[in-house]
Amino acid sequence: MWRKAIATAAARRFGAALHHPWRTIARPHSTTASPSTAVDSVILRSLKEHYIDAQKMNPPPKINPPSPFTVVQGSLDGNGPALKRTYGREEITISVMRMANIIPGDGEGGEDDDADDTNQLFLHLDVSKPGQKESLHFLCALYPDALGIHSVSLRRNADFSSSLDVASTYNGPVFEDLDETTRDAFHNYVEERGVSESLFPFLRAWLYVKDHRNLMQWFKSVGIFISENKKAKDY
């Protein structure tokens, strides 16, 4: 899978270090360069190789979000919502991450765990109205064939909130403790606004692309930092 290729490229040459994170690193012997300069060179060379490998990856086929959702401009480079739409006077925004990033599994890894990771997404769904100080916030689990609600709460909008508001916000009752009629009504509420399993293919592909961009940027940024550090030592 494309996401697995990203993980493979990121770990291929550091596999031994991942299994022995505290192992002693042998210092290179050199009469022309200090050990620190030699280590910098090794890191820069390895980062460059990773960067080149990542450049060769083929992205997943381009998928458009289900209408009327549109992609939030700049969302791939930030941490905000990925999708937005209007529903009457309401504004709907959706942020997404992998379920594994929220509720880490206790498995030992392998193909099955990787498949589960890519088939379980976690959504932050916000429904806001003009002039309202609060928005209705849903935490949802999204799968290829289903959407489940974890919680429903009212949250202060960014323009009206403070750190004290966030710390003291009541997140509502445990969703499963609500009666079946209320739970079904909330599911109908989000489905009427287009939030359903139909979003899964796009959001999974969107996360793949975001992961790849983040990976490339990390290799580049760390390389620049090490390179500047190395130049300073040469003077």
Disulfide bonds with the S-S distance in Angstrom:
none
